[in-house]
Amino acid sequence: MSKKWLLVAVSVGVWFLIGGGTASAHVVLQSTSTNKAGAVLHVSPDDDPVAGGPSQLFYDLKGAQPHNATLVVTGANGYQTSEPVFVHGATISATYTFPVQGTYHLTLKAFGAAGGYFFEYDQAVTRGKLAGANTQTSSDWANIVFVAAACALAVVIIVGSNNRREIAAHSVFKK
């Protein structure tokens, strides 16, 4: 194999290892309103949002030029929230933090000169914070382990101090 092809193969391999070849799925949506249009939805990170962390939602509309829009997010418990969106030509973006894992119903309502366009999608959130999960942080666990280790050390010192004569009698370092 020539050095040129070896360099190309190594470069491609490194590119895939550092994430350049990461595949990301996009969802194609059809407007549910009487005004027909399509949209491609991309949710960052990796079309698999992490509960408890911010997610970027991008809608790339096809066949529509909205001038304003609203994103309504409905959780599994029925709680609805309306999120601010940014309209950049045919692209609509929003930032939303899914509070816990579950399925969320996303409804985008975009309004343009030709009327309204409605896009709906059920987004599964399978990573991150669980509903009803213990919110105790790892530093709390570290404090508990530290106190337990300090208590164990104190017990060893007290036992050793109380039995020092017996320990000295069995010691290999006798004088």
N, C-alpha and C positions, 0 to 999 in steps of 0.2 A: 504494500500500500504506500502510495507516495505521501510525502510530508504534508502536501496541500490538503489531501483528503482526510488525513489524520487530524489536522488542525480544524477542518470543518466539522468532523464528527465530534471532537472534543468540545468545540464551541457550542454546537447544538445541544450536547448533553449537559453542559454547564447551564445553558439557558433554561432548559427544562427543570434542572435541579433548583435554580434560584426562583422559580415561579413564573418564568416567561411563558411557559406552555400550559398554564393553569386554564382549564376549560371552565367557562361559565355559561350557564343556561339562561335563556331569556324566555319570557312568556309572551305569546302573541295573543292579544285581546281583540274582540270585536265589540263595537259599540252596541249597547242594548237599547239605545234610543231610536227614534224614527230617523234621525240623521245618521247615516252610516259612515263610519270611519273605523280605522284600525289603530292599534297602538302596540308597541313593544315595551314590556315592563322589565326593568332590570333593578334588582334589589342588591345593594352592596352592604356587607361583604359577601361575595360569592353566591349570590342568590339564595343564601341560607343565613338569615339574620341571627344575631346573637341576642337573646333576651337580656335586658339590663344594659345594653350598649346601643349607641346610636346607629341607625341604619339609614342609608341614602336610598331613596326611591326615585327612579327616573322613568318617565313615560315619554316615549318618542312617538308622537301621533302621526298617522298617515292619512291624508285626505281631510285634515282639519287644521285650521289656524285659530286657536283660541286666544282670547285677550285676557281672560281670567278663569280661574279654576278653584275648586275646593276638593280636598281629600278628606273623606270620612273613614275613620278606622273603628271597626266594631269588634270588641273582644268576645271571647267565648261566653263570658258572663253577661253579655248584652250591653255592656258599657260602651257608649259611643263618644268619640272625640273628633272634632274638626281641626285639621292641621293646616298651618299656613303653607302655601306652595309658591314656587317661583316659576313664572312663565317666560320662556326664552324662545320665541318663534313657535315652532311645533314641538318643543321639548318642555315638559313640565317636571320639576324636581321638588322634592320635599325631604325633610329629615324627621324621622320618627324613632323613638325608643320604645320597642316592644317591652312591656314590663316583665312578663314571665313567659315561659314556654306555652305553646298552645296554637290554636288556629285563629287567625284574625281575618275578618272580611274587609277588604279594601274597596272603597267606592270613590272613583274619581269623577267629578262633575266638571266638565270643561265647557265654557261658553264662548262662542265666536259669532261672527257676523251671520253665519248660516244657521245659528241656533245652538242647541245644547247637545253635548255628547256625554254619554255615561258609560264608564268602564268598571266592571266588577271582577274581583279576583279573591280567592281564599288563599291567604299566605300562611304556610306552616312555619312555626318557629320551633326548632328542635334542639337548639343549642343555648347554653347560658342558664340563667336563673330559673329554678323550678318554682311553680306556684306553691306557697305554703312551706317552702324549704327553710331550714334553719339559717338565719342570717348572721350567725356568729362568724366572725372573721378569723382568719388563720392566726392573727396576732393574739387573739384571746386564747387559742389552743396553746400557743407558745408560752404564754404566761402560766397556764395551768401546768404544763410540763416543767417549766422552770421551778415553780413552787414545789411540785412533787419531788424533783431532783434535789432541791435544797433540804427538804424534810428527810429524804433518804440519807443524805450526807450527814445531817445532824444526828440521826439514829446511829449510823456507823461510828461517828466520833464518840458519842455517849457510851455505846457498848464497848468500844475499844478502850476508852478511858477507865471504865469500871472494871475491865478485865485485863488491865495492863500487866499485872504480876503474872497471871497465867500465860499470857501471850509471851512475856519475856522468858519464862521458864522453857517454852517450846521453841524459842528463837534459835536460828543457826548462827546468829551474830552475837553470841554470848561472850562476855569478857573473861 
